[in-house]
Amino acid sequence: MIRYKGYVAFFYCDKDVNIIVNRKNKFELKKGYYAYVGSCGLHCDKRISRHISGEEKMKKHWHVDYISSICIPLGVIVLPLSEKEIVSRLSSLPGIKGFGNTDDKTSLTHLFRSSIEEVMERIFLS
C-alpha cells in the first residue's frame, strides 16, 4: 500500500498580484505558473480540496490559502514523497522566499514559479 506524504498544487496567476499575510509576510507574485508544495497529513483530501476551491471568503489559515483565492487553481499531484524531499527536488527553480515554509526552516520556500512540465521533470527525473 502506497502512503501519500506530500503534494504539489499548481496555480496560474493571470496578472501580477500582491499577497499580504501580515505585516511581516508580504509577497509579490508575477503573472505566471506556480507550484506549491505541502504535506498531506491525516486528511490530505480535505486539505487539497480547500487549496483548490478558490473560495475567496474562507478563513485563511495557510499561506497557500492566499494564493488559491487570488490565482487560478489548476490541479494537484499527490506523491509518496515527503514535503521536504519534493522541495529539495524543486529547490533549483525560482521560488518566492518565505512562502509556505514557516514549519520548515531548512527550505527557503514552498512556492516555486515554474511550468507544470518543469516541476514534473524535476520530481520524476531527479
C-alpha positions in Angstrom: 0.0 0.0 0.0 1.4 3.4 -1.0 1.3 6.0 1.7 1.0 9.5 0.3 3.1 12.1 2.1 3.3 15.2 0.0 1.6 17.1 -2.8 2.1 19.8 -5.3 -0.7 22.2 -6.1 -0.5 24.2 -9.3 -1.8 27.7 -9.8 -1.9 30.3 -12.6 -1.8 34.0 -11.8 -3.2 35.8 -14.8 -1.8 39.1 -13.6 0.8 40.4 -11.1 -0.6 40.1 -7.5 0.5 41.2 -4.0 -0.3 38.8 -1.2 -0.3 40.3 2.3 -0.5 37.7 5.0 0.5 40.1 7.8 3.0 42.9 8.4 6.0 40.6 8.2 4.8 38.4 5.3 4.2 40.3 2.1 4.7 38.6 -1.3 4.8 39.8 -4.8 3.8 37.2 -7.5 4.4 38.0 -11.1 2.0 36.7 -13.8 2.7 33.1 -14.4 2.6 29.5 -13.2 3.3 28.5 -9.6 3.7 25.2 -7.8 3.1 25.0 -4.0 4.5 22.0 -2.0 2.6 20.8 1.0 2.4 17.8 3.3 -0.6 15.5 3.2 -1.1 14.9 6.9 -4.0 12.9 8.1 -6.8 14.4 5.9 -5.0 15.0 2.7 -8.1 15.0 0.6 -9.7 17.8 2.7 -6.6 19.9 2.7 -6.2 19.7 -1.1 -9.9 20.4 -1.7 -9.5 23.5 0.4 -6.5 24.6 -1.6 -8.1 24.2 -5.0 -11.5 25.5 -4.1 -10.5 29.1 -4.9 -13.0 30.3 -2.3 -12.2 33.9 -1.5 -14.2 34.2 1.7 -12.8 31.2 3.6 -10.7 31.9 6.7 -7.1 31.9 5.6 -5.0 29.5 7.7 -2.0 28.7 5.5 0.0 30.8 3.0 -1.4 28.8 0.2 -5.0 29.9 1.1 -4.0 33.4 0.0 -2.8 32.3 -3.5 -5.7 30.0 -4.0 -8.2 32.8 -3.5 -6.3 35.2 -5.9 -4.9 32.9 -8.6 -6.5 30.1 -10.7 -6.1 26.6 -9.2 -5.1 24.1 -11.9 -4.7 20.8 -10.2 -2.8 18.8 -7.7 -0.5 15.7 -7.7 -0.2 13.7 -4.5 3.1 11.8 -4.1 4.6 9.1 -1.8 7.5 11.6 -1.3 7.8 13.8 1.8 7.2 17.5 1.6 11.0 18.1 2.2 12.0 15.7 -0.5 9.7 17.4 -3.0 11.0 20.8 -2.1 14.6 19.5 -2.4 13.9 18.3 -5.9 12.5 21.7 -6.8 15.0 23.9 -5.0 16.9 25.0 -8.1 13.7 26.5 -9.5 12.9 30.2 -8.9 11.0 30.5 -5.6 9.1 33.0 -3.5 11.3 33.3 -0.4 9.5 32.7 2.8 6.2 31.5 1.3 4.7 28.5 3.0 7.8 27.3 4.8 7.1 28.5 8.3 7.3 24.9 9.7 10.3 24.0 7.5 13.2 26.3 8.3 15.6 24.2 6.2 13.9 25.4 3.0 13.8 28.9 1.6 10.3 28.4 0.2 7.5 26.0 -0.7 6.2 28.1 -3.6 8.0 27.9 -6.9 7.5 29.9 -10.1 7.7 27.3 -12.9 5.7 25.5 -15.6 3.9 22.3 -14.7 6.1 20.4 -17.1 9.3 21.6 -15.5 8.1 20.7 -12.0 7.1 17.2 -13.1 10.5 16.7 -14.7 12.3 17.7 -11.5 10.1 15.5 -9.4 10.2 12.4 -11.5 13.6 12.6 -13.2 15.6 13.6 -10.2 
